[in-house]
Amino acid sequence: FGYVAVSAFEAVALPYALMQFFPAINTGALWEIAGWQVTLGFALVGVASSVAITWINILGVRPAAFVQKVVTLSILFSGAVFLLGVSFNGTAENFEPWFVDGLNGVFVVLIMVPIMFVGFDVIPQAAEEIDLPFEVIGKLIVFSVIAAVLWYVLMILGVGLSLDANSRQAAALTTADASGAAWRSDSARALLIIGGIAGILTSWNAFLIGASRLVFALAGAGQLPRFLESIHPKYGTPYKALILLGALNCLSPWFGRPILVWLINAGSFGVIIAYVFVTASFCVLRIREPEMPRPYRLPFGKLIGFAALVLAFGMTMLFFPGSPAALAWPQEWAICFFWIALGAGLWMLSRKHNSVSVMK
């Protein structure tokens, strides 16, 4: 759910970012959702992008990895230029107010955090296709989390130092506007938008890889229909799983910009539930099978595992009614219920198919 929510998010974020350079994209009014006018041009750019990124992944991990390297370098370059401008012209006075709505404001931001850090676990999903020892893969996962934390902190500080509260509130693309303000240049804003587009592509690419491998594994375990386990005869990729995911991505652009926040919050809910189950499994295995071979061993594993379980469960409670950061009704809960219904339908289809296979 988390992976698909991010990839569906990117199918909307990309045309929205491209609109900054090509306003003509936003033509052909269709309908209005939450005050946003959805247009045919916007939706078609999102759909075409979904088809293209899905096709790149069907071609195999190597083409997808090449795209990932190129766009990651673009992100690093544009981010470095932004931070350099901040070092010249940023001011700590722009941080005021430090907190909006007190603790409630912190919770509203906190529920978005899980999905922003979910990318690290794409690494183990593709472990079979990574030519590295498992111990090194474990270290890469830890490194990726630390790198993500540092990058987010630097970007947040950069925005806070560059824009005052009113400017942040009014910004169309906050980080890009901050870069423009830091350098006092529209070119710096444009460069950051290019970096943002690169960021969209890296996330989209990575989550399609992770999601397709998970769907493939679930199909192999009999929990999803077996046809999703199909491997492309030429490219060796789970192409039917990728086609299913690509089709889901094609839905989100028809809801326009408002679905961006809905997908982030609803997807974060799915991610934090996954965290609860993963940390619970980790703790159980540490107790039941302490001697299990572990290529990468976590120091103070039990302590960290149980602390992670408590924190994950606590964060889960923030999404439910009664919390200041509860998921919005009906939009965000509708996304969750849609995913549950889709999963239940596919699971029942797999049960029916397996029963027929056994009878034969």
C-alpha positions as CSV (number, residue, x, y, z in Angstrom):
1,F,0.0,0.0,0.0
2,G,2.8,2.4,0.9
3,Y,4.8,1.7,-2.2
4,V,1.7,2.1,-4.5
5,A,0.6,5.2,-2.7
6,V,4.0,6.8,-3.4
7,S,4.1,5.8,-7.0
8,A,0.5,7.0,-7.5
9,F,1.5,10.3,-5.8
10,E,4.3,10.7,-8.4
11,A,1.8,10.3,-11.2
12,V,0.2,13.6,-10.0
13,A,3.4,15.3,-8.7
14,L,5.1,15.1,-12.1
15,P,2.5,16.9,-14.2
16,Y,2.1,19.5,-11.4
17,A,5.9,20.2,-11.5
18,L,5.9,20.3,-15.3
19,M,3.2,22.9,-15.2
20,Q,5.7,25.3,-13.8
21,F,7.5,25.2,-17.2
22,F,4.6,24.4,-19.5
23,P,1.4,26.0,-18.2
24,A,-0.4,24.8,-21.3
25,I,-0.5,21.3,-19.8
26,N,-3.3,22.5,-17.6
27,T,-6.0,22.8,-20.3
28,G,-9.3,21.1,-21.0
29,A,-11.4,21.5,-17.9
30,L,-13.0,18.2,-16.7
31,W,-14.3,18.5,-13.2
32,E,-13.5,20.2,-9.8
33,I,-12.2,18.2,-6.8
34,A,-11.7,20.0,-3.4
35,G,-11.4,23.3,-5.1
36,W,-8.9,22.1,-7.8
37,Q,-9.9,22.2,-11.5
38,V,-8.9,18.8,-13.0
39,T,-8.0,19.2,-16.6
40,L,-7.6,16.7,-19.5
41,G,-4.1,17.8,-20.3
42,F,-2.9,17.4,-16.7
43,A,-4.5,13.9,-16.4
44,L,-3.1,12.7,-19.8
45,V,0.5,13.8,-18.8
46,G,0.2,11.8,-15.6
47,V,-1.1,8.8,-17.5
48,A,1.5,9.0,-20.2
49,S,4.2,9.3,-17.6
50,S,2.8,6.2,-15.7
51,V,3.0,4.2,-18.9
52,A,6.5,5.3,-19.6
53,I,8.0,4.6,-16.2
54,T,6.2,1.2,-16.1
55,W,7.7,0.3,-19.5
56,I,11.2,1.2,-18.3
57,N,10.8,-1.2,-15.4
58,I,9.4,-4.0,-17.6
59,L,12.7,-3.6,-19.7
60,G,14.6,-4.7,-16.6
61,V,16.5,-3.5,-13.5
62,R,19.6,-2.3,-15.5
63,P,17.7,0.4,-17.5
64,A,15.8,1.4,-14.4
65,A,19.1,1.6,-12.4
66,F,20.7,3.7,-15.1
67,V,17.7,6.2,-15.0
68,Q,18.1,6.2,-11.2
69,K,21.8,7.1,-11.3
70,V,21.2,10.0,-13.7
71,V,18.3,11.6,-11.9
72,T,19.9,11.1,-8.5
73,L,22.9,13.2,-9.6
74,S,20.5,15.9,-10.7
75,I,18.9,15.9,-7.3
76,L,22.3,16.2,-5.5
77,F,23.4,19.0,-7.8
78,S,20.2,21.1,-7.5
79,G,20.1,20.5,-3.7
80,A,23.7,21.6,-3.3
81,V,23.1,24.8,-5.3
82,F,20.1,25.5,-3.1
83,L,22.0,25.1,0.1
84,L,24.9,27.2,-1.1
85,G,22.4,30.1,-1.8
86,V,21.0,29.6,1.7
87,S,24.4,29.9,3.3
88,F,24.7,33.3,1.6
89,N,21.3,34.8,2.1
90,G,19.4,32.7,4.7
91,T,18.3,34.2,8.0
92,A,17.2,32.5,11.2
93,E,14.5,35.2,11.7
94,N,12.4,33.4,9.1
95,F,12.0,30.4,11.4
96,E,9.4,32.2,13.4
97,P,7.0,30.8,14.5
98,W,8.9,27.7,15.5
99,F,5.7,25.7,16.0
100,V,2.3,26.1,14.5
101,D,-0.7,24.9,16.6
102,G,1.7,23.5,19.2
103,L,1.8,19.7,19.7
104,N,-1.2,19.2,17.3
105,G,0.9,20.8,14.5
106,V,3.7,18.4,15.2
107,F,1.4,15.4,15.0
108,V,-0.1,16.6,11.7
109,V,3.5,16.6,10.2
110,L,4.4,13.4,12.0
111,I,1.8,11.3,10.2
112,M,3.5,12.1,6.9
113,V,6.9,11.0,8.0
114,P,6.6,7.2,7.7
115,I,6.0,7.3,3.9
116,M,9.0,9.7,3.5
117,F,11.3,7.1,4.9
118,V,9.9,4.0,3.4
119,G,12.2,4.0,0.4
120,F,15.1,2.3,2.3
121,D,13.2,-1.0,2.3
122,V,13.1,-1.2,-1.5
123,I,16.7,-2.4,-1.1
124,P,15.8,-5.8,0.4
125,Q,12.9,-6.3,-1.9
126,A,15.3,-6.3,-4.8
127,A,18.0,-8.2,-2.9
128,E,17.9,-11.2,-5.3
129,E,18.9,-8.8,-8.1
130,I,21.7,-7.1,-6.2
131,D,25.1,-8.6,-6.6
132,L,26.3,-7.8,-3.1
133,P,26.7,-9.9,0.2
134,F,23.8,-9.7,2.5
135,E,25.9,-8.0,5.2
136,V,26.8,-5.2,2.8
137,I,23.1,-4.9,1.9
138,G,22.2,-4.5,5.6
139,K,24.8,-1.7,6.0
140,L,23.4,0.0,2.8
141,I,19.9,0.0,4.3
142,V,21.2,1.7,7.5
143,F,23.2,4.2,5.4
144,S,20.2,5.0,3.2
145,V,18.1,5.9,6.3
146,I,20.8,8.1,7.7
147,A,21.3,9.8,4.4
148,A,17.5,10.4,4.0
149,V,17.3,12.0,7.5
150,L,20.2,14.3,6.8
151,W,18.8,15.3,3.4
152,Y,15.3,16.1,4.8
153,V,16.8,18.1,7.6
154,L,19.0,20.1,5.3
155,M,16.1,20.8,2.9
156,I,13.8,21.8,5.9
157,L,16.5,24.1,7.3
158,G,17.0,25.6,3.9
159,V,13.4,26.4,3.4
160,G,13.1,27.7,7.0
161,L,16.1,30.0,6.5
162,S,14.9,31.3,3.1
163,L,11.2,32.0,3.4
164,D,9.2,33.6,6.2
165,A,5.9,32.0,7.4
166,N,3.7,33.9,5.0
167,S,5.9,33.1,2.0
168,R,5.9,29.4,3.0
169,Q,2.1,29.4,3.3
170,A,1.7,31.1,-0.1
171,A,4.3,29.1,-2.0
172,A,3.2,26.9,-4.9
173,L,6.3,24.7,-4.7
174,T,7.9,25.6,-1.4
175,T,11.4,24.3,-1.8
176,A,11.7,25.7,-5.3
177,D,10.4,29.1,-4.1
178,A,12.9,28.9,-1.3
179,S,15.8,28.4,-3.7
180,G,14.6,31.3,-5.8
181,A,14.5,33.5,-2.6
182,A,17.9,32.3,-1.4
183,W,19.5,33.2,-4.7
184,R,17.1,36.0,-5.6
185,S,16.8,34.4,-9.0
186,D,14.1,32.7,-11.0
187,S,16.8,30.5,-12.6
188,A,17.6,29.0,-9.1
189,R,13.9,28.3,-8.7
190,A,13.8,26.6,-12.1
191,L,16.9,24.5,-11.3
192,L,15.3,23.3,-8.0
193,I,12.1,22.3,-9.9
194,I,14.3,20.2,-12.3
195,G,15.8,18.6,-9.2
196,G,12.3,18.0,-7.9
197,I,11.3,16.3,-11.1
198,A,14.4,14.1,-10.8
199,G,13.3,13.3,-7.2
200,I,9.9,12.3,-8.5
201,L,11.4,10.0,-11.0
202,T,13.8,8.3,-8.5
203,S,11.0,7.7,-6.1
204,W,8.6,6.5,-8.7
205,N,11.2,4.2,-10.3
206,A,12.3,2.7,-6.9
207,F,8.8,2.1,-5.6
208,L,7.7,0.4,-8.8
209,I,10.7,-2.0,-8.4
210,G,9.8,-2.7,-4.8
211,A,6.1,-3.0,-5.2
212,S,6.3,-5.3,-8.2
213,R,8.7,-7.6,-6.4
214,L,6.4,-7.7,-3.4
215,V,3.4,-8.5,-5.6
216,F,5.5,-11.2,-7.4
217,A,6.4,-12.8,-4.0
218,L,2.8,-12.7,-2.7
219,A,1.6,-14.3,-5.9
220,G,4.3,-17.0,-5.5
221,A,3.1,-17.6,-2.0
222,G,-0.5,-18.1,-3.2
223,Q,-1.8,-15.0,-1.6
224,L,-2.4,-13.2,-4.9
225,P,-3.5,-14.6,-8.2
226,R,-0.7,-16.7,-9.9
227,F,-0.8,-14.7,-13.1
228,L,1.0,-11.9,-11.2
229,E,4.0,-14.2,-10.8
230,S,4.6,-14.2,-14.5
231,I,8.1,-13.4,-15.7
232,H,8.7,-11.7,-19.0
233,P,10.4,-14.2,-21.3
234,K,12.8,-11.7,-22.7
235,Y,13.4,-9.2,-19.9
236,G,13.1,-11.4,-16.8
237,T,10.8,-9.0,-15.0
238,P,7.5,-9.5,-13.3
239,Y,5.7,-7.7,-16.1
240,K,2.1,-8.5,-15.2
241,A,2.6,-7.2,-11.6
242,L,4.1,-4.1,-13.2
243,I,1.2,-3.7,-15.5
244,L,-1.2,-3.9,-12.6
245,L,0.7,-1.3,-10.7
246,G,1.0,0.9,-13.7
247,A,-2.7,0.8,-14.2
248,L,-3.3,1.8,-10.6
249,N,-0.9,4.8,-11.1
250,C,-3.0,5.8,-14.1
251,L,-6.0,6.4,-11.9
252,S,-4.6,9.1,-9.6
253,P,-4.0,12.0,-12.1
254,W,-7.8,12.2,-12.7
255,F,-8.2,13.4,-9.1
256,G,-5.8,16.4,-9.5
257,R,-3.5,18.0,-7.0
258,P,-5.7,17.4,-3.8
259,I,-5.0,13.6,-4.0
260,L,-1.3,14.3,-3.2
261,V,-2.0,14.9,0.5
262,W,-4.6,12.2,0.6
263,L,-2.1,9.6,-0.8
264,I,0.7,10.7,1.5
265,N,-1.5,10.4,4.7
266,A,-3.3,7.2,3.7
267,G,-0.1,5.6,2.4
268,S,1.7,6.5,5.7
269,F,-1.0,4.7,7.5
270,G,-0.3,1.6,5.4
271,V,3.5,2.0,6.0
272,I,3.1,2.3,9.8
273,I,1.0,-0.8,10.0
274,A,3.7,-2.6,8.1
275,Y,6.3,-1.3,10.6
276,V,4.2,-2.7,13.4
277,F,4.2,-6.2,11.8
278,V,7.8,-6.1,10.8
279,T,9.1,-5.0,14.2
280,A,6.8,-7.5,16.0
281,S,8.2,-10.3,13.7
282,F,11.7,-9.1,14.5
283,C,11.1,-9.3,18.2
284,V,9.5,-12.7,18.0
285,L,12.4,-14.1,15.9
286,R,14.9,-12.7,18.4
287,I,13.2,-14.6,21.2
288,R,12.3,-17.8,19.4
289,E,15.3,-18.2,17.2
290,P,18.2,-16.4,18.8
291,E,20.8,-18.5,16.9
292,M,19.3,-17.9,13.5
293,P,22.1,-17.0,11.0
294,R,22.0,-13.3,10.6
295,P,24.5,-11.8,8.0
296,Y,23.8,-8.4,9.4
297,R,23.4,-8.3,13.2
298,L,21.9,-5.3,15.0
299,P,23.6,-4.2,18.2
300,F,21.2,-4.2,21.2
301,G,18.7,-5.9,18.9
302,K,16.0,-6.7,21.4
303,L,16.1,-3.3,23.0
304,I,15.9,-1.5,19.7
305,G,13.3,-3.9,18.3
306,F,10.9,-3.5,21.2
307,A,11.4,0.3,21.3
308,A,10.6,0.4,17.5
309,L,7.5,-1.7,18.1
310,V,6.2,0.6,20.9
311,L,6.9,3.7,18.7
312,A,5.3,2.2,15.6
313,F,2.2,1.2,17.5
314,G,2.0,4.7,19.1
315,M,2.2,6.3,15.7
316,T,-0.5,4.1,14.4
317,M,-2.9,5.5,17.0
318,L,-2.4,9.0,15.5
319,F,-4.2,8.1,12.3
320,F,-7.5,7.1,14.0
321,P,-10.5,9.4,14.9
322,G,-9.9,11.3,18.1
323,S,-6.3,12.2,17.2
324,P,-5.6,15.8,15.9
325,A,-3.8,14.2,13.0
326,A,-6.6,11.6,12.2
327,L,-7.1,10.6,8.5
328,A,-9.6,12.8,6.7
329,W,-13.1,11.4,6.1
330,P,-14.1,10.5,3.5
331,Q,-11.1,11.0,1.1
332,E,-8.2,9.4,3.0
333,W,-10.2,6.6,4.5
334,A,-11.8,5.9,1.1
335,I,-8.3,5.3,-0.3
336,C,-7.6,2.8,2.6
337,F,-10.9,1.0,2.0
338,F,-10.3,0.9,-1.7
339,W,-7.0,-0.8,-1.1
340,I,-8.5,-3.3,1.4
341,A,-11.3,-4.1,-1.1
342,L,-8.8,-4.6,-3.9
343,G,-6.6,-6.8,-1.8
344,A,-9.5,-8.9,-0.6
345,G,-10.8,-9.3,-4.1
346,L,-7.4,-10.4,-5.5
347,W,-6.9,-12.8,-2.5
348,M,-10.3,-14.4,-3.0
349,L,-9.5,-14.8,-6.7
350,S,-6.2,-16.5,-5.8
351,R,-8.1,-18.8,-3.4
352,K,-10.6,-19.8,-6.1
353,H,-7.8,-20.4,-8.6
354,N,-5.8,-22.5,-6.2
355,S,-8.8,-24.6,-5.3
356,V,-9.4,-25.3,-9.0
357,S,-5.8,-26.2,-9.5
358,V,-5.9,-28.7,-6.6
359,M,-9.1,-30.3,-7.9
360,K,-7.4,-30.8,-11.3
